[in-house]
């Protein structure tokens, strides 16, 4: 676990050094916010796929008959 935190600290520290000319004293805070946003952006496709996979089997299916009636049925698991 400490190796993970060390890697995180190294990455955020390097990002803070890059942001120092723009944010001066608050460069470390800006680096943490930017790093968090980048991680969330990278994980977004996985979260979206997980949400889609979770709801596909849970939603009822509907269909229209030739007479215009709406039929509703649930898939059994």
Backbone atoms as SQL, in Angstrom:
CREATE TABLE atoms (id INTEGER PRIMARY KEY, chain TEXT, resi INTEGER, resn TEXT, atom TEXT, x REAL, y REAL, z REAL);
INSERT INTO atoms VALUES
  (1, 'A', 1, 'UNK', 'N', 0.819, -1.192, 0.000),
  (2, 'A', 1, 'UNK', 'CA', 0.000, 0.000, 0.000),
  (3, 'A', 1, 'UNK', 'C', 0.866, 1.261, 0.000),
  (4, 'A', 2, 'UNK', 'N', 1.997, 1.215, 0.693),
  (5, 'A', 2, 'UNK', 'CA', 2.842, 2.412, 0.740),
  (6, 'A', 2, 'UNK', 'C', 3.479, 2.691, -0.627),
  (7, 'A', 3, 'UNK', 'N', 3.701, 1.643, -1.427),
  (8, 'A', 3, 'UNK', 'CA', 4.242, 1.865, -2.772),
  (9, 'A', 3, 'UNK', 'C', 3.230, 2.618, -3.627),
  (10, 'A', 4, 'UNK', 'N', 1.961, 2.281, -3.454),
  (11, 'A', 4, 'UNK', 'CA', 0.896, 2.975, -4.186),
  (12, 'A', 4, 'UNK', 'C', 0.838, 4.438, -3.781),
  (13, 'A', 5, 'UNK', 'N', 0.912, 4.694, -2.482),
  (14, 'A', 5, 'UNK', 'CA', 0.881, 6.078, -2.005),
  (15, 'A', 5, 'UNK', 'C', 2.123, 6.848, -2.435),
  (16, 'A', 6, 'UNK', 'N', 3.254, 6.163, -2.471),
  (17, 'A', 6, 'UNK', 'CA', 4.484, 6.802, -2.924),
  (18, 'A', 6, 'UNK', 'C', 4.373, 7.188, -4.403),
  (19, 'A', 7, 'UNK', 'N', 3.805, 6.298, -5.203),
  (20, 'A', 7, 'UNK', 'CA', 3.596, 6.595, -6.624),
  (21, 'A', 7, 'UNK', 'C', 2.636, 7.766, -6.792),
  (22, 'A', 8, 'UNK', 'N', 1.552, 7.757, -6.027),
  (23, 'A', 8, 'UNK', 'CA', 0.589, 8.860, -6.072),
  (24, 'A', 8, 'UNK', 'C', 1.255, 10.178, -5.695),
  (25, 'A', 9, 'UNK', 'N', 2.055, 10.158, -4.621),
  (26, 'A', 9, 'UNK', 'CA', 2.726, 11.378, -4.174),
  (27, 'A', 9, 'UNK', 'C', 3.717, 11.881, -5.219),
  (28, 'A', 10, 'UNK', 'N', 4.417, 10.964, -5.876),
  (29, 'A', 10, 'UNK', 'CA', 5.368, 11.354, -6.912),
  (30, 'A', 10, 'UNK', 'C', 4.654, 11.989, -8.104),
  (31, 'A', 11, 'UNK', 'N', 3.554, 11.360, -8.533),
  (32, 'A', 11, 'UNK', 'CA', 2.801, 11.901, -9.674),
  (33, 'A', 11, 'UNK', 'C', 2.189, 13.259, -9.357),
  (34, 'A', 12, 'UNK', 'N', 1.580, 13.374, -8.201),
  (35, 'A', 12, 'UNK', 'CA', 0.958, 14.650, -7.827),
  (36, 'A', 12, 'UNK', 'C', 2.026, 15.717, -7.599),
  (37, 'A', 13, 'UNK', 'N', 3.161, 15.344, -7.033),
  (38, 'A', 13, 'UNK', 'CA', 4.240, 16.309, -6.842),
  (39, 'A', 13, 'UNK', 'C', 4.783, 16.833, -8.162),
  (40, 'A', 14, 'UNK', 'N', 4.949, 15.938, -9.138),
  (41, 'A', 14, 'UNK', 'CA', 5.404, 16.369, -10.460),
  (42, 'A', 14, 'UNK', 'C', 4.391, 17.265, -11.146),
  (43, 'A', 15, 'UNK', 'N', 3.103, 16.914, -10.990),
  (44, 'A', 15, 'UNK', 'CA', 2.044, 17.740, -11.573),
  (45, 'A', 15, 'UNK', 'C', 1.994, 19.106, -10.889),
  (46, 'A', 16, 'UNK', 'N', 2.221, 19.124, -9.585),
  (47, 'A', 16, 'UNK', 'CA', 2.245, 20.401, -8.852),
  (48, 'A', 16, 'UNK', 'C', 3.407, 21.275, -9.316),
  (49, 'A', 17, 'UNK', 'N', 4.533, 20.654, -9.615),
  (50, 'A', 17, 'UNK', 'CA', 5.665, 21.428, -10.135),
  (51, 'A', 17, 'UNK', 'C', 5.335, 22.057, -11.486),
  (52, 'A', 18, 'UNK', 'N', 4.593, 21.308, -12.321),
  (53, 'A', 18, 'UNK', 'CA', 4.191, 21.861, -13.621),
  (54, 'A', 18, 'UNK', 'C', 3.173, 22.993, -13.482),
  (55, 'A', 19, 'UNK', 'N', 2.321, 22.897, -12.468),
  (56, 'A', 19, 'UNK', 'CA', 1.273, 23.904, -12.278),
  (57, 'A', 19, 'UNK', 'C', 1.719, 25.100, -11.434),
  (58, 'A', 20, 'UNK', 'N', 2.920, 25.054, -10.883),
  (59, 'A', 20, 'UNK', 'CA', 3.415, 26.123, -10.010),
  (60, 'A', 20, 'UNK', 'C', 3.351, 27.513, -10.659),
  (61, 'A', 21, 'UNK', 'N', 3.744, 27.683, -11.927),
  (62, 'A', 21, 'UNK', 'CA', 3.661, 29.041, -12.504),
  (63, 'A', 21, 'UNK', 'C', 2.232, 29.584, -12.607),
  (64, 'A', 22, 'UNK', 'N', 1.263, 28.690, -12.725),
  (65, 'A', 22, 'UNK', 'CA', -0.125, 29.145, -12.857),
  (66, 'A', 22, 'UNK', 'C', -0.819, 29.367, -11.519),
  (67, 'A', 23, 'UNK', 'N', -0.586, 28.479, -10.558),
  (68, 'A', 23, 'UNK', 'CA', -1.356, 28.500, -9.316),
  (69, 'A', 23, 'UNK', 'C', -0.558, 28.916, -8.086),
  (70, 'A', 24, 'UNK', 'N', 0.721, 29.123, -8.208),
  (71, 'A', 24, 'UNK', 'CA', 1.615, 29.585, -7.133),
  (72, 'A', 24, 'UNK', 'C', 1.463, 28.735, -5.878),
  (73, 'A', 25, 'UNK', 'N', 0.928, 29.306, -4.795),
  (74, 'A', 25, 'UNK', 'CA', 0.871, 28.612, -3.506),
  (75, 'A', 25, 'UNK', 'C', -0.118, 27.452, -3.493),
  (76, 'A', 26, 'UNK', 'N', -1.113, 27.497, -4.333),
  (77, 'A', 26, 'UNK', 'CA', -2.132, 26.448, -4.328),
  (78, 'A', 26, 'UNK', 'C', -1.911, 25.424, -5.442),
  (79, 'A', 27, 'UNK', 'N', -0.686, 25.305, -5.908),
  (80, 'A', 27, 'UNK', 'CA', -0.391, 24.363, -6.990),
  (81, 'A', 27, 'UNK', 'C', -0.613, 22.921, -6.562),
  (82, 'A', 28, 'UNK', 'N', -0.330, 22.577, -5.302),
  (83, 'A', 28, 'UNK', 'CA', -0.537, 21.206, -4.833),
  (84, 'A', 28, 'UNK', 'C', -2.024, 20.858, -4.820),
  (85, 'A', 29, 'UNK', 'N', -2.856, 21.785, -4.369),
  (86, 'A', 29, 'UNK', 'CA', -4.304, 21.546, -4.365),
  (87, 'A', 29, 'UNK', 'C', -4.834, 21.405, -5.791),
  (88, 'A', 30, 'UNK', 'N', -4.362, 22.245, -6.687),
  (89, 'A', 30, 'UNK', 'CA', -4.785, 22.157, -8.086),
  (90, 'A', 30, 'UNK', 'C', -4.319, 20.846, -8.711),
  (91, 'A', 31, 'UNK', 'N', -3.138, 20.382, -8.328),
  (92, 'A', 31, 'UNK', 'CA', -2.627, 19.119, -8.855),
  (93, 'A', 31, 'UNK', 'C', -3.474, 17.946, -8.388),
  (94, 'A', 32, 'UNK', 'N', -3.909, 17.963, -7.126),
  (95, 'A', 32, 'UNK', 'CA', -4.766, 16.896, -6.615),
  (96, 'A', 32, 'UNK', 'C', -6.107, 16.889, -7.337),
  (97, 'A', 33, 'UNK', 'N', -6.681, 18.059, -7.548),
  (98, 'A', 33, 'UNK', 'CA', -7.959, 18.157, -8.259),
  (99, 'A', 33, 'UNK', 'C', -7.806, 17.682, -9.698),
  (100, 'A', 34, 'UNK', 'N', -6.757, 18.102, -10.370),
  (101, 'A', 34, 'UNK', 'CA', -6.529, 17.698, -11.753),
  (102, 'A', 34, 'UNK', 'C', -6.265, 16.203, -11.861),
  (103, 'A', 35, 'UNK', 'N', -5.479, 15.651, -10.940),
  (104, 'A', 35, 'UNK', 'CA', -5.199, 14.215, -10.935),
  (105, 'A', 35, 'UNK', 'C', -6.484, 13.420, -10.715),
  (106, 'A', 36, 'UNK', 'N', -7.321, 13.867, -9.794),
  (107, 'A', 36, 'UNK', 'CA', -8.596, 13.197, -9.534),
  (108, 'A', 36, 'UNK', 'C', -9.490, 13.238, -10.768),
  (109, 'A', 37, 'UNK', 'N', -9.548, 14.370, -11.429),
  (110, 'A', 37, 'UNK', 'CA', -10.366, 14.490, -12.640),
  (111, 'A', 37, 'UNK', 'C', -9.842, 13.576, -13.747),
  (112, 'A', 38, 'UNK', 'N', -8.524, 13.476, -13.890),
  (113, 'A', 38, 'UNK', 'CA', -7.954, 12.599, -14.912),
  (114, 'A', 38, 'UNK', 'C', -8.258, 11.128, -14.628),
  (115, 'A', 39, 'UNK', 'N', -8.161, 10.721, -13.382),
  (116, 'A', 39, 'UNK', 'CA', -8.472, 9.332, -13.023),
  (117, 'A', 39, 'UNK', 'C', -9.941, 9.035, -13.276),
  (118, 'A', 40, 'UNK', 'N', -10.812, 9.950, -12.893),
  (119, 'A', 40, 'UNK', 'CA', -12.252, 9.734, -13.135),
  (120, 'A', 40, 'UNK', 'C', -12.552, 9.680, -14.625),
  (121, 'A', 41, 'UNK', 'N', -11.873, 10.500, -15.416),
  (122, 'A', 41, 'UNK', 'CA', -12.062, 10.493, -16.858),
  (123, 'A', 41, 'UNK', 'C', -11.600, 9.174, -17.464),
  (124, 'A', 42, 'UNK', 'N', -10.498, 8.637, -16.957),
  (125, 'A', 42, 'UNK', 'CA', -10.006, 7.350, -17.450),
  (126, 'A', 42, 'UNK', 'C', -10.916, 6.193, -17.047),
  (127, 'A', 43, 'UNK', 'N', -11.543, 6.285, -15.886),
  (128, 'A', 43, 'UNK', 'CA', -12.409, 5.205, -15.397),
  (129, 'A', 43, 'UNK', 'C', -13.853, 5.324, -15.879),
  (130, 'A', 44, 'UNK', 'N', -14.199, 6.430, -16.495),
  (131, 'A', 44, 'UNK', 'CA', -15.578, 6.641, -16.935),
  (132, 'A', 44, 'UNK', 'C', -16.100, 5.550, -17.878),
  (133, 'A', 45, 'UNK', 'N', -15.345, 5.114, -18.889),
  (134, 'A', 45, 'UNK', 'CA', -15.876, 4.048, -19.753),
  (135, 'A', 45, 'UNK', 'C', -16.180, 2.756, -18.990),
  (136, 'A', 46, 'UNK', 'N', -15.377, 2.427, -17.994),
  (137, 'A', 46, 'UNK', 'CA', -15.638, 1.231, -17.199),
  (138, 'A', 46, 'UNK', 'C', -16.895, 1.388, -16.355),
  (139, 'A', 47, 'UNK', 'N', -17.068, 2.552, -15.749),
  (140, 'A', 47, 'UNK', 'CA', -18.259, 2.790, -14.941),
  (141, 'A', 47, 'UNK', 'C', -19.513, 2.793, -15.809),
  (142, 'A', 48, 'UNK', 'N', -19.400, 3.349, -17.000),
  (143, 'A', 48, 'UNK', 'CA', -20.556, 3.382, -17.907),
  (144, 'A', 48, 'UNK', 'C', -20.934, 1.979, -18.359),
  (145, 'A', 49, 'UNK', 'N', -19.940, 1.152, -18.683),
  (146, 'A', 49, 'UNK', 'CA', -20.210, -0.226, -19.088),
  (147, 'A', 49, 'UNK', 'C', -20.818, -1.024, -17.939),
  (148, 'A', 50, 'UNK', 'N', -20.344, -0.784, -16.723),
  (149, 'A', 50, 'UNK', 'CA', -20.897, -1.478, -15.569),
  (150, 'A', 50, 'UNK', 'C', -22.352, -1.075, -15.332),
  (151, 'A', 51, 'UNK', 'N', -22.654, 0.207, -15.477),
  (152, 'A', 51, 'UNK', 'CA', -24.031, 0.666, -15.288),
  (153, 'A', 51, 'UNK', 'C', -24.934, 0.109, -16.378),
  (154, 'A', 52, 'UNK', 'N', -24.447, 0.056, -17.593),
  (155, 'A', 52, 'UNK', 'CA', -25.244, -0.477, -18.690),
  (156, 'A', 52, 'UNK', 'C', -25.498, -1.973, -18.492),
  (157, 'A', 53, 'UNK', 'N', -24.489, -2.700, -18.071),
  (158, 'A', 53, 'UNK', 'CA', -24.642, -4.130, -17.840),
  (159, 'A', 53, 'UNK', 'C', -25.553, -4.439, -16.675),
  (160, 'A', 54, 'UNK', 'N', -25.605, -3.549, -15.712),
  (161, 'A', 54, 'UNK', 'CA', -26.446, -3.758, -14.541),
  (162, 'A', 54, 'UNK', 'C', -27.919, -3.570, -14.875),
  (163, 'A', 55, 'UNK', 'N', -28.253, -2.664, -15.790),
  (164, 'A', 55, 'UNK', 'CA', -29.656, -2.353, -16.043),
  (165, 'A', 55, 'UNK', 'C', -30.252, -3.120, -17.222),
  (166, 'A', 56, 'UNK', 'N', -29.418, -3.726, -18.082),
  (167, 'A', 56, 'UNK', 'CA', -29.966, -4.397, -19.254),
  (168, 'A', 56, 'UNK', 'C', -30.935, -5.510, -18.889),
  (169, 'A', 57, 'UNK', 'N', -30.627, -6.324, -17.922),
  (170, 'A', 57, 'UNK', 'CA', -31.490, -7.438, -17.566),
  (171, 'A', 57, 'UNK', 'C', -32.594, -7.074, -16.609),
  (172, 'A', 58, 'UNK', 'N', -32.569, -5.878, -16.055),
  (173, 'A', 58, 'UNK', 'CA', -33.531, -5.501, -15.024),
  (174, 'A', 58, 'UNK', 'C', -34.741, -4.758, -15.575),
  (175, 'A', 59, 'UNK', 'N', -34.644, -4.240, -16.755),
  (176, 'A', 59, 'UNK', 'CA', -35.733, -3.436, -17.286),
  (177, 'A', 59, 'UNK', 'C', -36.773, -4.307, -17.964),
  (178, 'A', 60, 'UNK', 'N', -38.043, -3.956, -17.834),
  (179, 'A', 60, 'UNK', 'CA', -39.075, -4.724, -18.532),
  (180, 'A', 60, 'UNK', 'C', -39.018, -4.450, -20.030),
  (181, 'A', 61, 'UNK', 'N', -39.426, -5.424, -20.810),
  (182, 'A', 61, 'UNK', 'CA', -39.474, -5.253, -22.254),
  (183, 'A', 61, 'UNK', 'C', -40.917, -4.979, -22.661),
  (184, 'A', 62, 'UNK', 'N', -41.087, -4.139, -23.636),
  (185, 'A', 62, 'UNK', 'CA', -42.423, -3.831, -24.133),
  (186, 'A', 62, 'UNK', 'C', -42.457, -4.067, -25.632),
  (187, 'A', 63, 'UNK', 'N', -43.654, -4.314, -26.123),
  (188, 'A', 63, 'UNK', 'CA', -43.840, -4.494, -27.563),
  (189, 'A', 63, 'UNK', 'C', -45.267, -4.069, -27.906),
  (190, 'A', 64, 'UNK', 'N', -45.457, -3.701, -29.128),
  (191, 'A', 64, 'UNK', 'CA', -46.802, -3.359, -29.587),
  (192, 'A', 64, 'UNK', 'C', -47.333, -4.495, -30.443),
  (193, 'A', 65, 'UNK', 'N', -48.567, -4.837, -30.173),
  (194, 'A', 65, 'UNK', 'CA', -49.198, -5.869, -30.995),
  (195, 'A', 65, 'UNK', 'C', -49.687, -5.228, -32.290),
  (196, 'A', 66, 'UNK', 'N', -50.167, -6.036, -33.172),
  (197, 'A', 66, 'UNK', 'CA', -50.657, -5.508, -34.448),
  (198, 'A', 66, 'UNK', 'C', -51.910, -4.657, -34.266),
  (199, 'A', 67, 'UNK', 'N', -52.557, -4.757, -33.114),
  (200, 'A', 67, 'UNK', 'CA', -53.752, -3.963, -32.838),
  (201, 'A', 67, 'UNK', 'C', -53.432, -2.679, -32.093),
  (202, 'A', 68, 'UNK', 'N', -52.155, -2.421, -31.820),
  (203, 'A', 68, 'UNK', 'CA', -51.756, -1.201, -31.133),
  (204, 'A', 68, 'UNK', 'C', -51.710, -1.338, -29.623),
  (205, 'A', 69, 'UNK', 'N', -52.030, -2.513, -29.084),
  (206, 'A', 69, 'UNK', 'CA', -51.970, -2.710, -27.638),
  (207, 'A', 69, 'UNK', 'C', -50.512, -2.838, -27.196),
  (208, 'A', 70, 'UNK', 'N', -50.216, -2.289, -26.052),
  (209, 'A', 70, 'UNK', 'CA', -48.866, -2.395, -25.513),
  (210, 'A', 70, 'UNK', 'C', -48.830, -3.603, -24.589),
  (211, 'A', 71, 'UNK', 'N', -47.890, -4.496, -24.846),
  (212, 'A', 71, 'UNK', 'CA', -47.720, -5.670, -23.995),
  (213, 'A', 71, 'UNK', 'C', -46.448, -5.480, -23.183),
  (214, 'A', 72, 'UNK', 'N', -46.464, -5.918, -21.951),
  (215, 'A', 72, 'UNK', 'CA', -45.329, -5.776, -21.063),
  (216, 'A', 72, 'UNK', 'C', -45.031, -7.124, -20.433),
  (217, 'A', 73, 'UNK', 'N', -43.758, -7.497, -20.451),
  (218, 'A', 73, 'UNK', 'CA', -43.367, -8.730, -19.785),
  (219, 'A', 73, 'UNK', 'C', -41.982, -8.564, -19.199),
  (220, 'A', 74, 'UNK', 'N', -41.718, -9.347, -18.184),
  (221, 'A', 74, 'UNK', 'CA', -40.422, -9.316, -17.519),
  (222, 'A', 74, 'UNK', 'C', -39.661, -10.568, -17.861),
  (223, 'A', 75, 'UNK', 'N', -38.373, -10.422, -18.077),
  (224, 'A', 75, 'UNK', 'CA', -37.536, -11.591, -18.311),
  (225, 'A', 75, 'UNK', 'C', -37.246, -12.277, -16.991),
  (226, 'A', 76, 'UNK', 'N', -37.319, -13.566, -16.984),
  (227, 'A', 76, 'UNK', 'CA', -36.968, -14.287, -15.757),
  (228, 'A', 76, 'UNK', 'C', -35.462, -14.473, -15.724),
  (229, 'A', 77, 'UNK', 'N', -34.868, -14.379, -14.544),
  (230, 'A', 77, 'UNK', 'CA', -33.404, -14.480, -14.453),
  (231, 'A', 77, 'UNK', 'C', -32.866, -15.863, -14.745);
